[in-house]
Amino acid sequence: MKYPIYLLTLLLCVNIFAQEIVELPEEHTGEIFWPNSEKEYFSKIWQTEVVTNVSKPTMEVFRPTPDNNNGTSVIIAPGGGLYALSIESEGNMVAKWLNEKGITAFVLKYHLVPTGDDGVADISKLAMENPEEIREKVTMVMPYSIQDGLNAIKHVRKNANEYGVNPNRIGFMGFSAGGAVTMGIGYNYTESTRPDFLVPVYFWTDAMPVQPPKPDMPPMVIICATDDPLGLAKGSIDLYTSMLEAKKPVALHMYAKGGHGFGMRPQGLPSDTWIERFYEWSVSQGLVQNN
């Protein structure tokens, strides 16, 4: 059957822009209830696109072109205090950059604290009025979020052939609260859920304190800025020291300036190139083949 040219063009566009979404196990115990549905919107407070009220964990798959695929994959956990996900600058934009380097990326939407209509407004208000409530709710949800990350690794490894990736080159990268999830994975993985490398970016140590590394802790590169207004530089240094003293492979990029939450947002600072430093490190470690 012959199709009109406009219909063929439409089908091609749909195929190009179609999202590839993976649903992960929910594993709820009934202790937490999410009254509101997942929501994506532009936050005027944070001046970026965010996702809130995640109760059903998913991943969006970002594939490099077949001729550029080098077999390495990275699961990305955006930050947002576990009240939101900074889905663009700490998620989709990171994934697209990695695709250009031949790396398959998975942007993870992990369990978040149940909130009202605007999760960013909720956490902003609590930060001023009742920060202890933030800690309490984050403590309740964090085990779910970590399990989401472990399930994501397990899924990618199990389906490595389908994604065209090496089951022994699966990394996990997380920002702020997503960095806390990253380290929660680093302290709780099993044989089937062990990441092959970890990339905590200005990770939130209040939500996941630094612990002694496991005997088979994977290689790690840590990213942060000295002037992080949340005081996260010290935690990154403590994490680096814990790896160094245990004689585990580790690198640290501590920028003088950059603040918190810089992600892929250009600021005209050396911290703008953090992802290039990650890539150089991954190549030097043999985790990525330089295309």
N, C-alpha and C positions, 0 to 999 in steps of 0.2 A: 504494500500500500504506500502511495506517495502522500507526504504531508506538506502543507503549505510552508513556505520558507519562514513566515513569522512564527508558526507553531514550533518548528525546529529550533529557532532562535530562543523562544521562550523555554523550551525543555532544556536547552543547553545552559541557560542562565540559572534555572532552578537547580540543576545538577551542581553548578559551580558554587552557588551560595548556600546549598543545603547544609544544615548542621548535622554533625555526626555525634549523637549523644549516647553515652553509656550509662545505664542505670546500675547503681551499686546496692548491695543489701542494706536495709534500713536498721535492722537489729535493735528495735526499740524494746525497752523493758517496761514501759508504761509509767515511768517516774516523771517524765516531762511531756507536756502537751503543747502542741503548736496550734493555736486557735486561728492564726492567719496563714494565708497561702504565701508561697515564695513570690517575691516581687523584685523586679529590676527597674531602676529608675535613675535619673541624674540627681545626685545629691548637691544641693546648693551649698551646704555646709562644707563638704569635702571637695566640692568642685570637680566631681568625677562620677562616672557611672558605677553604681553599686548594686549588689544583690542582697536581700535580707530574707529572714524567715525560712532558711533552708531546713527542711525536715526530711527530705528524700534526697540523699546524696547522689550526685551524677558527675560525669566527666564529659567535657567536650573534646573531641579528638581533632588535632591539627596535624595534618600530614605534610611532609615535604614532598617535592616532586619526586617521582620514582627514580629518575636519573641522578638525583642529589642525595637520596636517602643513605645515610652512613650506618644505620642500625642502632644508634643510640637513642634513648628516649628519656624524657624528663616529665615527671608529674609535678604540676605547679599548684601550690596552695596560696591563693591571695590572702592578704591581711585585712583587718577591719575590726580588731578587738573582740572577735567572735560574735559581734552584733551585726556585722555586714561583711561583704567581700568587695574589695576594690578590684572589680572584675576586669577593668580595662588595663590600667597602668601596671597592675601586679598580676595580670592574668593573660588576657588575649594578646596584648602587645608583646609580652614576653614570649608567648608561644609562636607568634609570627616571626619574631627575630630568630628564634631557634630553628624554625623551619628553613630560613634562608641559609643556615649552616648545616642543613641536612639532618637535623634532629627532629624526631617525632615528639610532639608535645601533647599533654593531656591537662586541661585546666579543670581542677577539682572544685566542685561545690560541696563543701563538707557541712555537717550539722552546725547550725548557729543557735544562739540564744533566741527563744521566742520573743518577739517584740510587737509593738503596735504598727501603725501605718508607716512610720518613718523610723527605722532602727538607728540610723545615724543621729537623729535628733534625740532619741532615747538615751543612747550612750553618752552623748554630749552633755545632756542635762544631768545624768547620774554622776558623771565625772566631776561636776561642780558641787552637787548636792549630797551624793551618797556613793562614793567610790567603792565602799565595802560591798554594796549590792552587786556591783559589776563583778567583783572577785568571786562572790558566792555563786552567781549564775554561771560564770565562766567555768568554775570548778565542777559544776554539775554537768555541763555540756562537753567539756574537753575530752573525756573518755570516748564519747561517741565520735568526735571529730578525728581523734587519733585512729580509731578503728576504721573510719572511712578511708584514711590514708593507707592503712595496712591492706584493706580490701582492694584499694586501687592498684597497689603494687602486685598483689596476688592476681588480679584480673589481667593486667598487662603481661605478666610473666606467663600465665596460662594461655593467653591468646597472642603470644609473640609472633607466631607465623602469620596470623591474620593481619597484624599491624606492620609486618616487615621489620621487626626490631630484634635485637639480640637479647635473649632473656637474662644475660649476664652483664648488661649495660643499661640498667634501669635506674635513673636517679630521681631524687625527690628534692624539690626546691620550694621554700616557703618564706613568706614575708610577714614580719611582725607576729600577729597571732598565728598566721600560717607557718611562721618560723617555729613557734611553740609546738605546733602540730608536727612539724618536721623533726624536732628533737624528741617529741613523744614517740615518734616512730623509731628514731635512733636508739631509744632506750627500751623499746618493747617488741621489736620484731622477732619473728621466728625464722626458721630456715626458708619457708616458702614466701615470707613477706619481707625478707632482708633487702633493703635498697643497696645498690652497688656504689652509690655516692650520695652525699648529702650537701645541700646548699642552703643553710640558714641565713636569711638576709634581715638585718636589724631585728633579730628574733626576740620575742617577749619573754624574758626570764621570770617575770612574776607569775606567769601562767604555767611555765615549765622550767623549774630550777635546774641548774647545771648539776649533772650527776657523773660518777665515774663511768668512762666508756666501757662498753661490752668488750670481751676478748677479741671478737671478730668485727669490731666497729669498722664500717666502711670509710674510705677517704672522704675528707670534708674540706670545703672552702667556705669561710665565714666572711660576710660582708656587713659593714656598719659604718657609721659616721661618728666622730668624736663629739660633735655638737648635737647629737640626737636629744631632743628636748624631753624625752621620756627616760633619759638616763640609761639607755640600753648598751652603751659602749662597754661598760664594765662587765656586763654579762657575756658579751662576745669575747672579751679578753679572758674571762674566767673559763669559757668553753674552750678557747684555743689552748690555754694553759693545761686544762685537764687532758686534752688530746696529746699535747706535747709531752707531758710527764708520763703518760702511758705509752709513749713511743708509737703513736698512731699517725698515719699520714694526714697532715692538716696544713692549711694555708689561711692567712688572715689578711684582708684588705680593709684597713681602718682609715677612712678619709677624714681630713681635718674638718671639712664642711660638707653638708648634705642634708642635715636635719633628719626627720623621720618621714617615712612613707614616700621616698623619692621614686621608687620603682623605675618606670621607663619615662618619667617626666623630665624633660631637659631643663636644667637650671643654670647652664653655663659654668658648671663646676666639674672638677675631675671625677666626681662620683657619677657623672652622667655615663661614664664608660665602664661601670662596674661589670656589666654583662660581657663585655669584651674580655675583661680580666678573668671572668669565670671560664669563658671559652678557651682562652690560652692555657689556663690551669688544667682543664679537662683534656686537652690535647696532650699536654706534657705528662699527664698521668696515664695516658693510653686508654682513656675512657671514651674518647671521640677521635675518629679518623678525620684528619684535616682534608676537606675536599678542595 
